[in-house]
Amino acid sequence: MTRPEETASERGRRVIEILCAHGTRLGFEVAREYPVQGGRLDVVWLAPQGLAIPGFERPLPAVGFEVESSWRTRKHIKGDYLNLADLSAGLGVIVLLGDGEEVEATRRFAETLDRPGPRILIWSEQDVHRLTTHAPQTPTLAPDDANPAPSGGQHAAGDGTGTPQGETNAHAGKYRALWAWLRNQTADRFSSTFAEIEEIIGMPLPPSSRRHPAHWHGFEGSAVARAIHDAGWTVRDLDIPHERLTFVRLSR
């Protein structure tokens, strides 16, 4: 976390070291100052050398990071987006360090950009810390989760116990951990926070979850809402400013 005696440059170097160390722990090859057409990226996590792709001589980039250690103009942020687009990795992350209204205004601007290319997240130092302290867990499936089920959250007839017959891996999206967690709940209604959900899924929620109520209810346009619905739940009492919500089980 922030250290009062640090300069902006020292803070940036420390966060870069954290990203490099964690990437190595996750099994990636890590490259610093990775060259792209428009410049260089601070950190890139690469697929291991053992993953040989015929016709592609270099390791495939999986995640790219641009770390901004102090306030930056919108032009800088657009440059970060272009560099990450040039990388063509599966995911890009812009880490905006620092505090204050100028940084928050830059963050809000960055989150509104919509450019072709990889999905790009906007992180703070707290997000970097959350990444390194989270211990990924593989959900434990119940006996009725052993076989595939129809896609799209469709369920077979129930057996009278509350578990539809034949229902198994009804959700296989990126938020499957949230789906599995909700499936294991015994209460029909309970409250949660955005931070708790991020602990469950092992990554930050998308920026739209903190701006648009439809992100939690719009089944057709939101992967999070789809996972919640497929698990048999819906969201009530959504409080975006305080990042709280209530899960309510759908009628069985």
C-alpha positions in Angstrom: 0.0 0.0 0.0 1.0 3.7 -0.2 4.1 4.6 1.8 4.2 8.3 2.8 7.9 8.7 2.2 7.8 7.3 -1.4 8.2 9.5 -4.4 5.8 8.8 -7.4 8.7 7.1 -9.3 9.5 4.9 -6.3 5.9 3.9 -5.9 5.6 3.0 -9.6 8.7 0.9 -9.5 7.4 -0.9 -6.4 4.1 -1.7 -8.0 5.9 -3.0 -11.2 8.0 -5.3 -9.0 4.8 -6.6 -7.4 3.2 -7.3 -10.8 6.4 -9.1 -12.0 6.7 -11.2 -8.9 3.0 -12.2 -8.9 3.1 -13.0 -12.6 6.0 -15.4 -12.0 4.2 -17.1 -9.1 1.2 -17.6 -11.5 3.4 -19.4 -13.9 3.8 -16.7 -16.6 7.0 -15.6 -18.2 7.4 -11.9 -17.3 8.8 -9.2 -19.5 9.5 -5.6 -18.6 9.6 -2.7 -21.1 8.0 -5.0 -23.7 8.2 -3.4 -27.2 5.0 -2.7 -29.2 4.5 -0.7 -32.3 3.7 2.6 -30.5 6.2 2.3 -27.6 6.8 0.0 -24.6 4.7 -1.6 -22.0 5.8 -1.6 -18.4 5.0 -5.3 -17.7 3.7 -8.1 -19.8 2.7 -11.6 -18.6 3.6 -14.1 -21.4 2.4 -17.7 -21.9 5.2 -20.2 -20.8 7.8 -21.1 -23.4 6.5 -24.7 -23.4 3.3 -23.5 -25.2 4.6 -23.7 -28.8 2.5 -22.2 -31.5 3.6 -23.0 -35.0 4.3 -19.9 -37.0 4.6 -17.7 -33.9 8.1 -17.6 -32.6 7.7 -15.5 -29.5 5.7 -16.4 -26.3 2.1 -15.3 -26.6 1.2 -12.2 -24.5 -1.6 -12.9 -22.0 -1.8 -9.7 -19.9 -0.3 -6.3 -20.4 0.2 -3.6 -17.7 0.8 0.1 -18.0 1.6 1.7 -14.6 1.1 5.4 -14.3 2.8 6.5 -11.1 1.4 10.0 -11.0 -1.4 12.1 -12.6 -1.5 11.8 -16.4 -3.3 13.7 -19.1 -6.0 12.2 -21.2 -3.5 12.0 -24.0 -1.3 9.8 -21.9 -4.2 7.5 -21.1 -5.1 7.3 -24.8 -1.5 6.3 -25.5 -1.7 3.5 -22.9 -4.9 2.2 -24.6 -3.2 2.2 -28.0 -0.1 0.4 -26.6 -2.3 -2.3 -25.0 -4.3 -2.6 -28.3 -1.0 -3.1 -30.2 0.0 -5.8 -27.8 -3.2 -7.8 -28.7 -3.1 -9.7 -25.4 -6.2 -11.3 -23.8 -6.4 -8.5 -21.2 -4.9 -5.1 -20.7 -4.6 -3.2 -17.4 -3.9 0.4 -16.7 -2.8 1.0 -13.1 -3.4 4.6 -12.0 -1.5 5.3 -8.8 -1.8 8.4 -6.7 -4.7 10.1 -5.0 -6.8 13.2 -5.3 -9.4 14.6 -7.6 -7.1 14.9 -10.6 -6.4 11.1 -10.4 -10.1 10.3 -9.9 -11.1 12.5 -12.9 -8.5 10.7 -15.0 -9.8 7.3 -13.8 -13.4 8.3 -14.7 -12.2 9.4 -18.2 -10.3 6.1 -18.7 -13.2 4.0 -17.7 -15.4 5.6 -20.4 -13.1 4.9 -23.3 -14.3 2.2 -25.6 -11.8 1.1 -28.2 -11.5 -2.0 -30.3 -9.0 -4.6 -29.1 -8.6 -6.5 -25.8 -10.6 -5.8 -22.7 -8.9 -3.1 -20.6 -9.3 -2.7 -16.9 -8.5 0.5 -14.9 -6.9 -0.4 -11.6 -5.7 1.4 -8.5 -3.0 0.3 -6.1 -5.7 -1.4 -4.0 -6.6 -3.6 -7.0 -2.9 -4.7 -7.3 -2.9 -5.5 -3.6 -6.2 -7.4 -4.0 -4.7 -9.4 -6.9 -1.7 -10.5 -4.8 -3.6 -11.4 -1.6 -6.3 -13.4 -3.3 -5.9 -17.2 -3.2 -7.8 -18.6 -6.2 -10.1 -21.5 -5.3 -11.6 -24.2 -7.5 -15.3 -24.4 -6.6 -16.4 -27.7 -5.1 -19.2 -29.1 -7.1 -22.2 -30.9 -5.6 -23.0 -34.4 -6.8 -25.7 -33.1 -9.1 -23.0 -31.0 -10.9 -21.2 -34.0 -12.4 -22.7 -33.8 -15.9 -23.3 -31.0 -18.4 -26.7 -29.3 -18.6 -28.4 -27.4 -21.3 -26.8 -24.0 -22.0 -28.5 -20.7 -21.3 -29.6 -21.5 -17.8 -32.4 -23.8 -18.9 -33.5 -26.3 -16.2 -35.2 -29.7 -16.3 -38.2 -30.5 -14.1 -37.6 -30.5 -10.4 -37.5 -33.5 -8.1 -39.2 -31.9 -5.2 -36.0 -31.2 -3.2 -35.2 -27.8 -4.6 -32.6 -29.1 -7.1 -33.9 -29.5 -10.7 -33.3 -33.0 -12.1 -30.6 -33.2 -14.7 -29.3 -29.7 -13.9 -25.5 -29.6 -13.8 -22.9 -27.1 -15.2 -25.6 -24.7 -16.2 -23.2 -21.8 -16.3 -19.6 -21.9 -17.7 -18.9 -18.2 -18.1 -16.1 -16.1 -16.5 -18.2 -15.6 -13.4 -18.7 -19.3 -12.8 -17.2 -18.9 -9.3 -20.0 -16.5 -8.4 -22.6 -18.9 -9.8 -21.1 -21.8 -7.8 -21.0 -19.7 -4.6 -24.7 -18.7 -5.0 -25.7 -22.3 -5.7 -24.2 -23.3 -2.3 -26.1 -20.8 -0.3 -28.9 -22.2 2.0 -30.7 -19.0 2.8 -33.3 -17.5 0.4 -32.2 -13.9 1.0 -28.9 -12.4 2.2 -26.9 -9.2 1.8 -23.4 -8.8 0.3 -20.9 -6.2 -0.8 -19.1 -5.6 -4.0 -15.8 -6.3 -2.2 -17.1 -9.7 -1.1 -18.1 -10.5 -4.6 -14.7 -9.6 -5.9 -13.1 -11.9 -3.4 -15.3 -14.7 -4.7 -14.6 -14.1 -8.4 -10.9 -13.4 -7.8 -10.8 -10.2 -9.8 -12.2 -6.6 -9.9 -15.8 -6.2 -11.0 -16.1 -4.3 -14.3 -16.4 -0.5 -14.0 -20.0 -0.6 -15.3 -21.0 -2.4 -12.1 -20.3 0.7 -10.1 -22.2 3.0 -12.5 -25.2 1.2 -14.0 -27.9 -0.7 -12.1 -28.6 -2.6 -15.3 -25.3 -4.3 -14.9 -26.8 -6.3 -12.1 -30.2 -6.9 -13.7 -29.7 -6.8 -17.5 -29.5 -10.5 -18.2 -28.9 -10.2 -21.9 -26.1 -7.6 -21.6 -24.2 -8.5 -18.4 -22.1 -11.6 -17.7 -22.5 -11.0 -14.0 -26.3 -10.8 -14.2 -26.3 -13.9 -16.3 -24.3 -15.8 -13.7 -26.6 -14.7 -10.9 -29.7 -15.6 -12.9 -28.3 -19.0 -13.9 -27.7 -19.8 -10.3 -31.3 -19.1 -9.5 -31.0 -15.7 -7.9 -31.8 -12.1 -8.5 -30.5 -8.8 -7.0 -32.6 -6.5 -4.9 -31.9 -3.3 -2.8 -28.9 -2.4 -5.0 -27.0 0.5 -3.4 -24.3 1.5 -5.8 -22.9 4.4 -3.8 -22.3 2.2 -0.8 -21.5 -0.9 -3.0 -24.1 -3.1 -1.3 -26.8 -5.4 -2.6 -29.2 -8.2 -1.5 -29.4 -11.5 -3.2 -32.9 -13.0 -3.4 -33.5 -16.6 -4.5 -35.9 -16.9 -7.5 -39.1 -18.9 -6.9 -38.4 -22.6 -7.2 
